[in-house]
């Protein structure tokens, strides 16, 4: 089970945990957390990393590209045009033609602008990018993103960095039931291991997290906990939980008991 793979755009991955690179106390701590998490994909905010001056230290110096697949993201972009320019910059400097697409519509909640998100997805797909959009947990928007060519749908569990966990489990279950063409990756809101396990139990194919690990008192230990939570949640989803019942049912049946 630990080696049960999944695919995005035809590329196979063993780990279903995707890790971020922001908010760590040091690049060294980030590298240790990545190793403990077992993640194979790490996201990098293109606009927040030194891409040109190689004489200066960069977080990229602490990511072994033989072990980790770098997924650039367009964090901080507020329009489709900004996001497209950022994605092209990431490709031009050799990061990847994959992009985690973020187009933020509100600076306080960091909720996505769905109109601009779909627009940017259409443009980037035409430009040859593999697009993984961060979106609301909304079925209609998700369908439009898939129609636009998205390689995965990445609904939020809760606002970015909030640590509130999955706030709308029913929406995630609906997305899981209705969307089968591309992977469903829960993105944002995970605060602890039980949140990650729940996301997987609801049917997410993977979970992307950053602050839940980086903001922990011990990020390396939390990264390991998240690794196990994602595996356990996936196993529970595949196993199928017992039905919920209002009243008790004896664990040991009474039939055949000698009285």
MARGU-59842 format. One record per residue (C-alpha): x, y, z. Coordinates in Angstrom, 3 decimals, decimal comma, padded with zeros to 6 digits. Each point is the difference from the previous one (the first is absolute). Layout:
! MARGU-59842
TILO        c1        c2        c3
TILO         X         Y         Z
...
! end
This chain:
! MARGU-59842
TILO        c1        c2        c3
TILO   000,000   000,000   000,000
TILO   002,815   002,413   000,781
TILO   001,162  -000,385  -003,592
TILO  -003,413   000,409  -001,630
TILO   000,691   002,531  -002,728
TILO  -002,166   002,623  -001,641
TILO   000,377   001,970  -003,204
TILO  -000,247   003,624  -001,036
TILO   000,085   000,675  -003,749
TILO   001,448  -003,463  -000,550
TILO   002,845   000,459   002,490
TILO   000,083  -002,515   002,836
TILO   000,672   000,849   003,630
TILO   000,274  -002,265   003,028
TILO  -000,710   002,550   002,732
TILO  -003,416   001,620   000,246
TILO   001,313   002,840   002,154
TILO   001,113   003,190  -001,756
TILO   002,090   002,364   002,112
TILO   000,553   003,747  -000,108
TILO   003,153   002,021   000,528
TILO  -001,133   003,163   001,793
TILO  -000,006   001,138   003,642
TILO   002,793  -002,242   001,273
TILO   002,429   001,411   002,537
TILO   002,908  -000,901  -002,269
TILO   000,705  -001,710  -003,296
TILO   001,715  -002,794   001,912
TILO  -003,153  -000,653   002,029
TILO  -002,014  -000,025  -003,224
TILO   002,296  -002,636  -001,499
TILO  -000,281  -002,221   003,079
TILO  -003,798   000,299  -000,014
TILO  -000,176  -000,897  -003,675
TILO   002,061  -003,118   000,626
TILO  -002,183  -001,035   002,946
TILO  -003,231   000,549  -001,950
TILO   000,816  -002,499  -002,719
TILO  -001,346   002,506  -002,536
TILO   001,151  -000,164  -003,604
TILO  -001,538   003,308  -001,109
TILO   000,850   003,340   001,627
TILO  -001,550   003,319  -000,956
TILO   002,052   003,163  -000,474
TILO  -001,495   003,494  -000,180
TILO   001,583   001,448  -003,128
TILO  -000,362   003,623   001,093
TILO   001,570  -000,625   003,400
TILO   003,202  -001,760  -000,977
TILO   003,294   001,191  -001,474
TILO   000,043  -001,382  -003,530
TILO   002,686   002,085  -001,648
TILO   002,876   000,929   002,341
TILO   001,684  -003,324   000,643
TILO   002,664   001,678   002,145
TILO  -002,571   000,341   002,789
TILO  -001,470  -002,767   002,119
TILO  -003,355  -001,313  -001,194
TILO  -002,453  -002,569   001,300
TILO   000,588  -001,818  -003,282
TILO   003,491  -000,816   001,287
TILO  -001,671  -002,137   002,679
TILO  -002,279  -002,005  -002,301
TILO   001,615  -003,068  -001,549
TILO  -001,536  -000,155  -003,441
TILO   001,050  -003,619  -000,309
TILO  -002,394  -000,803   002,850
TILO  -002,697   002,662  -000,275
TILO  -002,123   001,182  -002,897
TILO  -000,337   003,781   000,198
TILO  -003,492   001,338  -000,558
TILO   000,195   003,787  -000,482
TILO  -002,995   001,986   001,191
TILO  -001,383   003,424  -000,816
TILO  -000,573   001,104   003,612
TILO  -000,598   003,738   000,262
TILO  -001,610   000,388  -003,419
TILO  -003,356   001,793  -000,162
TILO  -000,777  -000,166  -003,735
TILO   000,198  -002,566  -002,745
TILO   002,609   002,123  -001,784
TILO   002,251   000,099   003,081
TILO  -000,311  -003,746   000,481
TILO   000,798  -000,752  -003,636
TILO   003,121   002,217   000,099
TILO   001,147  -001,678   003,209
TILO  -000,505  -003,479  -001,422
TILO   001,973   000,906  -003,110
TILO   002,828   001,362   002,142
TILO   000,162  -003,282   001,919
TILO   000,263  -001,921  -003,240
TILO   002,585   002,361  -001,485
TILO   002,367  -000,404   002,952
TILO  -000,293  -003,761  -000,183
TILO  -002,239  -000,817   002,944
TILO  -002,794  -001,831  -001,773
TILO  -002,806   000,206  -002,530
TILO  -002,281  -001,159   002,825
TILO  -001,660   002,746   002,000
TILO  -002,081   000,142   003,145
TILO  -002,313   002,782  -001,053
TILO  -001,133   002,527   002,603
TILO  -001,975   003,109  -000,931
TILO  -001,068   001,687   003,217
TILO  -003,149   002,113   000,046
TILO   000,082   001,293   003,577
TILO   003,084   000,986   001,987
TILO  -001,480  -000,772   003,430
TILO  -001,575  -003,405  -000,571
TILO   002,307  -000,979  -002,895
TILO  -002,989  -001,545  -001,722
TILO   000,548  -000,611  -003,711
TILO  -001,507   002,099  -002,784
TILO  -001,741  -002,770  -001,897
TILO  -000,632   002,029  -003,161
TILO   003,675   000,969  -000,319
TILO   001,040  -003,520   000,988
TILO  -001,898  -001,615  -002,862
TILO   001,300   002,641  -002,395
TILO   003,602  -000,601   001,039
TILO  -000,451  -003,773  -000,236
TILO  -001,237   000,271  -003,582
TILO   002,959   002,178  -001,009
TILO   002,651  -002,115   001,709
TILO  -001,343  -003,282  -001,356
TILO   000,206   001,466  -003,509
TILO   003,596   000,993   000,786
TILO   000,897  -003,586   000,850
TILO  -000,090   000,127   003,804
TILO  -001,212  -002,717   002,336
TILO  -002,374   002,030   002,172
TILO  -001,041  -000,861   003,555
TILO  -002,392   002,764   001,156
TILO  -000,727   000,912   003,614
TILO  -003,743   000,589   000,215
TILO  -003,030   000,173   002,268
TILO  -001,719  -003,254   000,934
TILO  -002,602   000,719  -002,675
TILO  -001,128  -002,641  -002,474
TILO  -000,931   002,375  -002,825
TILO   003,342   001,811   000,070
TILO   001,815  -003,329   000,160
TILO  -001,821  -001,205  -003,109
TILO   000,884   003,187  -001,857
TILO   003,652  -000,419   000,943
TILO  -000,010  -003,569  -001,287
TILO  -001,671   001,155  -003,225
TILO   002,756   002,620  -000,282
TILO   002,608  -002,765   000,130
TILO   001,086  -000,117   003,662
TILO   002,075  -003,084   000,842
TILO  -001,391  -000,094   003,556
TILO  -002,465   001,891   002,163
TILO   001,271   001,345   003,325
TILO  -002,865   001,154   002,248
TILO   000,693   001,727   003,299
TILO  -000,858  -001,726   003,244
TILO   000,029   003,356   001,819
TILO   001,634   003,392  -000,610
TILO   003,732  -000,101  -000,754
TILO   002,092  -000,204   003,159
TILO  -003,021  -000,166   002,310
TILO   000,572  -003,512   001,334
TILO  -003,753  -000,438   000,373
TILO  -000,116  -003,369  -001,739
TILO  -002,673  -001,100  -002,457
TILO  -002,918   002,369   000,595
TILO  -002,386  -001,399  -002,608
TILO   000,390  -003,797  -000,081
TILO  -003,216  -000,365  -002,001
TILO   001,394   002,169  -002,796
TILO   003,175  -002,081  -000,205
TILO  -002,082  -003,187  -000,125
TILO  -002,114   001,470  -002,802
TILO   003,108   000,974  -001,946
TILO   001,393  -003,498   000,478
TILO  -003,191  -001,616  -001,221
TILO  -000,540   002,297  -002,982
TILO   003,572   000,493  -001,253
TILO   001,868  -003,036  -001,252
TILO   001,892   001,305  -003,028
TILO   002,870   001,593   001,949
TILO   001,512  -000,337   003,488
TILO  -001,625   001,818   002,916
TILO   002,638   001,586   002,250
TILO  -001,021   001,731   003,206
TILO   001,930   003,265   000,249
TILO   000,057   002,394   002,979
TILO  -001,325  -000,120   003,552
TILO   001,699  -003,113   001,361
TILO   001,176   000,665   003,550
TILO   000,854  -003,400   001,416
TILO   000,170  -003,671  -000,889
TILO  -003,699  -000,714   000,617
TILO  -000,911   002,661  -002,588
TILO   002,154  -001,717  -002,605
TILO  -001,447  -003,411   000,866
TILO  -003,560   001,326  -000,313
TILO   000,725   001,528  -003,406
TILO   001,245  -003,362  -001,230
TILO  -002,918  -001,865   001,593
TILO  -002,351   002,280  -001,941
TILO   001,633  -001,210  -003,197
TILO   002,661   002,570  -000,841
TILO   002,741  -001,477  -002,160
TILO   002,639   002,079   001,784
TILO   000,421   002,853   002,470
TILO   002,125   003,117  -000,467
TILO   001,148   001,753   003,165
TILO   002,488   002,596   001,118
TILO  -000,867   001,893   003,194
TILO  -001,282  -003,131   001,729
TILO   003,567  -001,282  -000,056
TILO   002,080   003,185  -000,029
TILO  -002,071   001,641   002,753
TILO   000,216  -002,927   002,414
TILO   002,179   000,220   003,092
TILO   002,016  -002,899  -001,436
TILO  -000,407   000,124  -003,785
TILO   002,095  -003,099  -000,640
TILO  -002,048  -002,148   002,375
TILO  -003,240   001,442  -001,389
TILO   001,159  -000,785  -003,541
TILO   000,433  -003,635   000,990
TILO  -003,427   000,001   001,673
TILO  -001,558   001,395  -003,180
TILO   001,656  -002,729  -002,031
TILO  -001,622  -002,705   002,119
TILO  -003,345   001,833   000,098
TILO  -000,241   000,144  -003,779
TILO   000,806  -003,703  -000,273
TILO  -002,507  -000,937   002,730
TILO  -002,730   002,174  -001,483
TILO   000,465  -001,556  -003,414
TILO  -000,140  -003,503   001,464
TILO  -003,191   000,840   001,901
TILO  -001,623   001,394  -003,155
TILO   000,823  -003,135  -001,965
TILO  -001,078  -002,268   002,858
TILO  -003,421   001,649   000,305
TILO  -001,151   001,081   003,439
TILO  -002,712  -001,785   001,967
TILO  -003,512   001,513  -000,159
TILO  -000,855   002,623   002,593
TILO  -002,760  -001,031   002,405
TILO  -001,912   001,927   002,607
TILO  -000,101  -002,838   002,530
TILO   002,508  -002,509   001,277
TILO   000,696  -003,316  -001,663
TILO   001,762  -002,674   002,040
TILO   003,527  -000,675  -001,178
TILO  -000,454  -003,653   000,959
TILO  -003,288  -001,434  -001,353
TILO  -002,256  -001,609   002,616
TILO  -001,175  -002,850  -002,231
TILO   001,207  -003,326   001,284
TILO   000,984   001,362   003,404
TILO  -000,612  -002,552   002,789
TILO  -002,054   001,537   002,802
! end
